[in-house]
Amino acid sequence: MKMILCIILDTDRDEVIKGLIEAGYRATVLASSGAYFRRGNNTLLIGVEGHQVDDVIEVIRTRTSDPGAAGLKRATLFVLDVERFEQV
């Protein structure tokens, strides 16, 4: 299993979440701040099987807006191995 941590701009949150739901994925959204974008952002926690990682990244890539200015990024993603997943 994999955990995708995706930091996106506030303005892209709703569209990305909508795309993930349409593709059959769920995400937990955390309001976050930091130096990545120096603007309001959100962190999405998305748990998927290893073979689904590229599909999720493609959804994020197609659902984020053009950053507008050179050097700005639309999203920052970290893909982590998950040793154990459990819901209680």
C-alpha positions in Angstrom: 0.0 0.0 0.0 1.1 3.6 -0.7 0.3 6.9 0.9 0.3 10.0 -1.3 0.8 13.3 0.4 -0.3 16.0 -2.0 0.2 19.7 -1.1 -2.0 21.8 -3.4 -3.2 25.4 -3.5 -6.5 26.2 -1.8 -7.9 27.3 -5.2 -7.4 23.8 -6.6 -8.7 21.8 -3.7 -12.4 21.4 -4.8 -11.5 20.4 -8.3 -8.9 17.9 -7.3 -11.2 16.3 -4.7 -14.0 16.1 -7.3 -11.7 14.4 -9.8 -10.5 11.9 -7.1 -14.1 11.0 -6.2 -15.1 10.6 -9.8 -12.1 8.2 -10.3 -13.1 6.2 -7.2 -10.5 7.5 -4.7 -11.0 9.1 -1.3 -8.8 11.6 0.4 -8.5 13.3 3.8 -8.0 17.0 3.5 -5.9 19.0 6.0 -5.6 22.7 6.0 -1.9 23.5 5.9 0.6 26.3 5.6 4.3 26.5 4.9 6.9 27.6 2.5 5.9 25.4 -0.4 3.6 27.9 -2.1 3.7 30.8 0.4 0.0 31.0 -0.1 -3.0 29.1 1.3 -2.7 25.4 0.7 -4.2 22.0 1.6 -2.6 18.7 2.2 -4.4 15.6 0.8 -3.7 12.2 2.3 -4.6 9.5 -0.2 -4.2 5.8 0.5 -4.0 3.6 -2.5 -2.5 0.3 -3.8 0.8 0.6 -5.5 -0.6 0.1 -9.0 -3.0 3.0 -8.5 -0.3 5.7 -7.8 0.2 6.8 -11.4 -3.6 7.1 -11.9 -4.0 9.3 -8.8 -1.1 11.5 -9.9 -2.7 11.9 -13.3 -6.0 13.0 -11.8 -4.1 15.6 -9.7 -2.1 16.7 -12.7 -5.2 17.3 -14.9 -7.3 18.9 -12.1 -4.9 21.5 -10.9 -4.8 24.9 -12.5 -2.0 26.5 -14.5 0.2 28.2 -11.9 0.4 31.3 -14.0 3.9 32.5 -13.1 7.2 30.9 -14.0 8.7 28.9 -11.2 5.4 28.2 -9.4 4.3 24.6 -9.0 0.8 23.3 -9.0 1.3 20.5 -6.5 4.0 18.8 -4.4 3.6 15.1 -4.0 5.3 12.5 -1.8 4.6 8.8 -2.3 5.3 6.8 0.8 5.3 3.1 1.6 2.7 2.1 4.1 3.7 -0.8 6.3 0.3 -1.2 7.9 -3.2 0.2 7.4 -6.0 -0.3 9.9 -9.3 1.4 10.7 -10.7 1.1 14.2 
